[in-house]
Amino acid sequence: PSQSPPTSPSFDPTSSPTHPILECPSYLAGRLPLCTASKDSSCEFGLLRYEVLEESSPGASNGILCARVEIPNHDGWVGIGFSDNGSMTGSSIATTAVVGVPSSGTVLKYSLTARDKAGVYLMENQTLRGTSIFIDDADTTIMTFAKLLSETDEVEILTSASITSL
């Protein structure tokens, strides 16, 4: 990515929510094979394990996506994006990408506005929860995070849509 992560993201964990905070389950039932971004893409690149938890009470607007990205035989950065049209850069709003870097232990949100480094921007509002990235004993890079389904100026993750639209 084109910008270094901030030393202190603008997330205030001490703020009092008006609705109960949702927690990710230990077992994520959803499975989606991940493909590479090349023309000869293979869907044996990795696996997304996920669970979508809808709002804790009607009108709360605080549903979350719980995700675990697993990439075997890989020790570089890992990313997954959310767009409104299924492409790397969205059509009406910038794609939101969650990128993890094992060497620094960071998992942060970025905005993608183009298909090169000049279009990658660290997002000011870092709201991910439960983030981690590490390489296990089997040489698999594992990134975990929980992301709000609906956030201002970001692509909404719709619970009624197919998860393959991520």
Backbone hydrogen bonds in HBPLUS format (Angstrom, degrees):
<---DONOR---> <-ACCEPTOR-->    atom                        ^
c    i                          cat <-CA-CA->   ^        H-A-AA   ^      H-
h    n   atom  resd res      DA  || num        DHA   H-A  angle D-A-AA Bond
n    s   type  num  typ     dist DA aas  dist angle  dist       angle   num
A0011-PHE N   A0009-PRO O   2.96 MM   2  5.70 138.2  2.13 101.0  90.1     1
A0015-SER N   A0012-ASP O   3.25 MM   3  5.85 170.3  2.26 117.8 120.8     2
A0030-GLY N   A0050-TYR O   2.87 MM  20  4.80 141.6  2.02 173.8 161.8     3
A0050-TYR N   A0030-GLY O   3.04 MM  20  4.80 152.8  2.12 117.3 123.6     4
A0032-LEU N   A0048-LEU O   2.90 MM  16  5.09 139.7  2.07 144.5 154.6     5
A0048-LEU N   A0032-LEU O   2.87 MM  16  5.09 162.2  1.90 145.7 151.7     6
A0034-LEU N   A0046-GLY O   2.90 MM  12  4.92 175.5  1.90 123.8 124.1     7
A0045-PHE N   A0034-LEU O   3.22 MM  11  5.64 131.9  2.47 165.0 167.3     8
A0036-THR N   A0042-SER O   3.27 MM   6  5.88 136.2  2.47 133.1 143.2     9
A0047-LEU N   A0070-GLU O   2.89 MM  23  5.18 153.2  1.96 145.0 153.8    10
A0070-GLU N   A0047-LEU O   2.83 MM  23  5.18 161.8  1.86 156.2 162.0    11
A0049-ARG N   A0068-ARG O   2.85 MM  19  5.07 172.8  1.85 151.9 154.1    12
A0068-ARG N   A0049-ARG O   2.84 MM  19  5.07 144.5  1.97 155.8 157.3    13
A0051-GLU N   A0066-CYS O   2.98 MM  15  5.17 142.4  2.12 143.5 149.2    14
A0066-CYS N   A0051-GLU O   2.82 MM  15  5.17 176.4  1.82 164.6 165.6    15
A0053-LEU N   A0064-ILE O   2.84 MM  11  5.29 168.3  1.85 165.7 168.1    16
A0064-ILE N   A0053-LEU O   2.81 MM  11  5.29 144.5  1.94 146.6 157.2    17
A0060-ALA N   A0057-SER O   2.96 MM   3  5.51 154.9  2.02 148.3 147.2    18
A0149-LEU N   A0063-GLY O   2.84 MM  86  5.40 160.1  1.88 136.5 135.5    19
A0065-LEU N   A0147-LYS O   2.74 MM  82  5.17 157.8  1.79 150.1 157.2    20
A0147-LYS N   A0065-LEU O   2.87 MM  82  5.17 156.1  1.93 144.9 151.6    21
A0067-ALA N   A0145-PHE O   2.87 MM  78  5.48 167.9  1.88 175.2 175.9    22
A0145-PHE N   A0067-ALA O   3.05 MM  78  5.48 153.6  2.13 146.7 149.6    23
A0069-VAL N   A0143-MET O   2.77 MM  74  5.11 158.9  1.81 156.1 160.4    24
A0143-MET N   A0069-VAL O   2.92 MM  74  5.11 159.6  1.96 146.5 153.2    25
A0071-ILE N   A0141-THR O   2.90 MM  70  5.17 165.1  1.92 152.6 157.7    26
A0141-THR N   A0071-ILE O   2.89 MM  70  5.17 156.0  1.95 149.6 141.9    27
A0073-ASN N   A0139-ASP O   2.81 MM  66  5.23 120.0  2.17 127.4 144.7    28
A0078-VAL N   A0100-GLY O   2.88 MM  22  5.18 157.6  1.93 148.7 156.0    29
A0100-GLY N   A0078-VAL O   2.70 MM  22  5.18 164.8  1.72 159.8 165.3    30
A0080-ILE N   A0098-VAL O   3.00 MM  18  5.45 145.8  2.12 141.2 151.9    31
A0098-VAL N   A0080-ILE O   2.83 MM  18  5.45 165.1  1.86 159.8 161.9    32
A0082-PHE N   A0096-THR O   2.75 MM  14  5.25 146.7  1.86 148.4 159.8    33
A0096-THR N   A0082-PHE O   3.07 MM  14  5.25 157.9  2.12 151.2 149.4    34
A0095-THR N   A0112-LEU O   3.23 MM  17  5.08 137.2  2.42 154.9 146.3    35
A0112-LEU N   A0095-THR O   2.85 MM  17  5.08 162.9  1.88 149.9 154.3    36
A0097-ALA N   A0110-TYR O   2.81 MM  13  5.09 172.0  1.82 152.3 154.9    37
A0110-TYR N   A0097-ALA O   2.76 MM  13  5.09 155.1  1.82 150.7 157.5    38
A0099-VAL N   A0108-LEU O   2.92 MM   9  5.58 167.3  1.93 167.4 166.7    39
A0108-LEU N   A0099-VAL O   2.96 MM   9  5.58 156.7  2.01 154.8 153.2    40
A0101-VAL N   A0106-THR O   2.86 MM   5  5.45 153.6  1.93 154.7 162.7    41
A0104-SER N   A0101-VAL O   3.24 MM   3  5.70 137.4  2.43 109.7 119.8    42
A0105-GLY N   A0101-VAL O   2.80 MM   4  5.74 130.4  2.05 148.8 164.5    43
A0123-MET N   A0109-LYS O   3.08 MM  14  5.72 175.0  2.08 138.0 137.8    44
A0111-SER N   A0121-TYR O   2.72 MM  10  5.12 160.3  1.76 152.2 158.0    45
A0121-TYR N   A0111-SER O   2.94 MM  10  5.12 161.2  1.98 149.0 154.9    46
A0113-THR N   A0119-GLY O   2.77 MM   6  4.74 162.2  1.80 140.2 146.6    47
A0119-GLY N   A0116-ASP O   2.93 MM   3  5.68 161.6  1.96 124.8 130.6    48
A0120-VAL N   A0117-LYS O   3.21 MM   3  5.40 157.6  2.27 118.8 116.2    49
A0129-ARG N   A0146-ALA O   2.98 MM  17  5.04 158.6  2.03 141.7 148.2    50
A0146-ALA N   A0129-ARG O   2.83 MM  17  5.04 135.2  2.03 149.8 154.6    51
A0132-SER N   A0144-THR O   3.06 MM  12  5.25 139.8  2.23 141.7 140.0    52
A0144-THR N   A0132-SER O   2.88 MM  12  5.25 159.6  1.92 145.5 150.9    53
A0134-PHE N   A0142-ILE O   3.07 MM   8  5.55 149.3  2.17 141.7 150.9    54
A0142-ILE N   A0134-PHE O   2.82 MM   8  5.55 167.4  1.84 169.6 174.0    55
A0136-ASP N   A0140-THR O   2.96 MM   4  5.47 161.8  1.99 148.6 147.1    56
A0139-ASP N   A0136-ASP O   3.02 MM   3  5.41 153.3  2.10 120.7 121.4    57
A0157-ILE N   A0149-LEU O   2.83 MM   8  4.83 167.6  1.85 147.5 150.8    58
A0154-GLU N   A0151-GLU O   3.25 MM   3  5.55 140.5  2.41 139.1 131.4    59
A0161-ALA N   A0158-LEU O   3.33 MM   3  5.39 154.8  2.39  99.1 106.3    60
A0165-SER N   A0162-SER O   3.02 MM   3  5.82 166.7  2.04 121.2 124.8    61
A0166-LEU N   A0163-ILE O   3.10 MM   3  5.74 161.6  2.14 119.6 121.5    62
